[in-house]
């Protein structure tokens, strides 16, 4: 809870509140990254919050003014997110700052971890161009699926060794959209 310029932790009935950190602008819950950790955005910085101890990590990442990050995703040990054309990762417990996993020419739009890779979608101006995969340990990203110039690709889900995506044909009459059924590849 944010009250009087401070993020506080309170009992379920909003009693016994304790100070966590001063907040000058806002605090926002982003994601439960592991059983015992939440990802919080506080004044344009990302932090890992330890639920059991009620402690906040140091700032893991600073979001540049006027920008945003993609919806973060976690495999319970690491957290992954994109900002602009860069894919980042950091430990869920917040013990180190975010590091670059890979950079792309186009914007990172959607990020989701699989068993051993991070699957992500890149595109421009909200339109998906390609779904890619990179090992969680880094290395070279590979293309899993790509849209043609008249199409938009949308990453739907990652389930074990399969990814599911839609391809929308954008070159149809105004007000209409053609959707190819959900496809899967491994």
C-alpha positions as CSV (number, residue, x, y, z in Angstrom):
1,X,0.0,0.0,0.0
2,X,1.3,3.5,-0.8
3,X,0.4,6.0,1.9
4,X,1.9,9.5,2.7
5,X,4.7,9.0,0.1
6,X,5.8,5.6,1.4
7,X,5.3,2.0,0.3
8,X,4.1,0.1,3.3
9,X,3.4,-3.5,4.2
10,X,0.2,-4.1,6.2
11,X,-1.7,-7.0,7.7
12,X,-4.7,-8.1,5.7
13,X,-7.0,-5.8,7.7
14,X,-4.6,-2.8,7.0
15,X,-3.3,-2.7,10.5
16,X,0.2,-3.1,11.7
17,X,1.8,-1.3,8.7
18,X,5.5,-1.1,8.4
19,X,7.6,1.2,6.1
20,X,9.3,-0.4,3.1
21,X,10.5,2.5,1.0
22,X,9.8,6.2,0.2
23,X,7.9,6.8,-3.0
24,X,8.0,10.1,-4.7
25,X,5.7,9.3,-7.7
26,X,4.1,5.9,-7.7
27,X,4.5,2.2,-6.9
28,X,3.1,-0.6,-9.1
29,X,2.9,-4.4,-8.7
30,X,4.2,-6.1,-11.9
31,X,4.4,-9.8,-11.3
32,X,4.8,-12.6,-8.8
33,X,8.2,-13.8,-10.0
34,X,8.6,-16.7,-7.6
35,X,6.9,-18.3,-4.6
36,X,8.4,-15.7,-2.3
37,X,9.1,-12.7,-4.5
38,X,7.1,-9.9,-6.3
39,X,8.4,-7.6,-9.0
40,X,7.5,-4.0,-8.2
41,X,8.0,-0.8,-10.2
42,X,8.7,2.1,-7.9
43,X,9.4,5.6,-9.4
44,X,10.6,4.1,-12.8
45,X,12.8,1.5,-11.2
46,X,12.3,-2.3,-10.9
47,X,12.7,-4.0,-7.5
48,X,12.3,-7.6,-6.2
49,X,10.3,-7.7,-3.0
50,X,10.8,-10.6,-0.6
51,X,7.4,-11.4,0.8
52,X,8.6,-13.4,3.8
53,X,11.1,-10.9,5.1
54,X,9.3,-7.8,3.9
55,X,12.5,-6.5,2.3
56,X,13.1,-4.8,-1.0
57,X,16.1,-5.4,-3.2
58,X,18.3,-2.7,-4.6
59,X,17.1,-1.2,-7.9
60,X,17.4,-3.9,-10.5
61,X,16.7,-1.8,-13.5
62,X,15.9,1.9,-14.3
63,X,13.2,2.5,-16.9
64,X,14.1,5.5,-19.0
65,X,11.6,8.4,-18.8
66,X,8.9,8.2,-21.5
67,X,9.4,4.5,-22.1
68,X,8.0,1.3,-20.7
69,X,8.9,-2.4,-20.4
70,X,7.0,-5.4,-21.8
71,X,5.0,-7.5,-19.4
72,X,7.7,-9.4,-17.5
73,X,7.7,-13.2,-17.4
74,X,9.4,-15.5,-14.9
75,X,10.4,-19.2,-14.6
76,X,10.6,-18.8,-10.8
77,X,14.4,-18.4,-10.8
78,X,14.9,-15.7,-13.5
79,X,12.8,-12.8,-14.7
80,X,12.7,-11.7,-18.4
81,X,11.4,-8.5,-20.0
82,X,12.0,-6.3,-23.0
83,X,12.5,-2.6,-23.3
84,X,12.7,-1.2,-26.8
85,X,14.7,-3.6,-28.8
86,X,16.6,-5.2,-25.9
87,X,15.7,-8.4,-23.9
88,X,16.8,-8.4,-20.3
89,X,17.1,-10.9,-17.5
90,X,17.8,-10.9,-13.7
91,X,17.5,-13.4,-10.8
92,X,14.0,-13.5,-9.3
93,X,15.4,-12.8,-5.8
94,X,16.9,-9.5,-7.0
95,X,20.4,-10.3,-6.1
96,X,21.9,-8.7,-9.2
97,X,20.9,-6.1,-11.7
98,X,19.3,-6.8,-15.0
99,X,21.6,-7.8,-17.8
100,X,21.1,-7.9,-21.6
101,X,20.2,-11.3,-23.0
102,X,20.0,-10.1,-26.6
103,X,19.3,-7.1,-28.7
104,X,17.2,-7.0,-31.9
105,X,16.6,-4.5,-34.7
106,X,12.9,-4.3,-33.9
107,X,11.1,-3.9,-30.6
108,X,10.7,-6.8,-28.2
109,X,6.9,-7.1,-27.8
110,X,6.1,-10.3,-25.9
111,X,8.4,-12.4,-23.7
112,X,7.8,-15.9,-22.2
113,X,10.3,-18.5,-20.9
114,X,10.1,-22.1,-22.0
115,X,12.1,-25.0,-20.4
116,X,15.5,-24.0,-21.6
117,X,14.9,-21.0,-23.8
118,X,13.3,-17.6,-23.8
119,X,10.7,-17.2,-26.5
120,X,9.9,-13.6,-27.7
121,X,8.1,-11.7,-30.3
122,X,9.6,-8.8,-32.2
123,X,7.8,-6.2,-34.3
124,X,7.2,-2.6,-35.2
125,X,4.4,-0.2,-34.1
126,X,2.4,-3.0,-32.4
127,X,2.6,-5.3,-35.4
128,X,4.4,-8.6,-34.8
129,X,7.0,-9.6,-37.4
130,X,8.7,-12.7,-35.9
131,X,8.8,-15.1,-33.1
132,X,12.3,-16.0,-31.9
133,X,14.0,-18.2,-29.3
134,X,17.3,-17.7,-27.4
135,X,18.9,-20.0,-24.8
136,X,18.4,-18.8,-21.3
137,X,22.2,-18.8,-21.0
138,X,22.5,-16.5,-24.0
139,X,23.9,-17.1,-27.5
140,X,22.4,-16.8,-30.9
141,X,18.6,-16.3,-31.3
142,X,16.9,-18.4,-33.9
143,X,13.7,-17.6,-35.8
144,X,10.7,-19.9,-35.1
145,X,8.1,-18.2,-37.2
146,X,7.8,-15.0,-39.3
147,X,5.1,-13.0,-40.8
148,X,5.1,-11.8,-44.4
149,X,4.8,-8.2,-45.3
150,X,1.0,-8.3,-45.3
151,X,0.7,-10.3,-42.1
152,X,1.0,-9.8,-38.4
153,X,2.2,-12.6,-36.1
154,X,1.0,-12.9,-32.5
155,X,2.7,-15.2,-30.0
156,X,-0.1,-16.9,-28.0
157,X,1.5,-19.4,-25.7
158,X,4.5,-21.5,-24.9
159,X,3.8,-25.0,-23.6
160,X,6.7,-27.3,-22.9
161,X,8.4,-27.7,-26.3
162,X,5.6,-26.1,-28.4
163,X,4.8,-22.5,-29.2
164,X,1.4,-21.4,-30.4
165,X,0.9,-18.3,-32.5
166,X,-1.6,-16.7,-34.8
167,X,-0.9,-15.0,-38.2
168,X,-3.4,-12.3,-39.1
169,X,-3.7,-11.2,-42.8
170,X,-3.7,-7.4,-42.7
171,X,-4.3,-7.0,-46.4
172,X,-8.0,-7.5,-46.5
173,X,-10.9,-5.0,-46.8
174,X,-11.1,-2.3,-44.2
175,X,-12.9,-3.4,-41.1
176,X,-12.2,-7.1,-41.8
177,X,-9.4,-9.3,-40.6
178,X,-8.5,-12.8,-41.7
179,X,-7.0,-15.1,-39.0
180,X,-5.1,-18.2,-39.8
181,X,-5.9,-20.9,-37.1
182,X,-3.5,-21.1,-34.2
183,X,-0.3,-22.8,-35.4
184,X,2.2,-24.7,-33.3
185,X,5.9,-25.5,-33.8
186,X,8.5,-27.2,-31.7
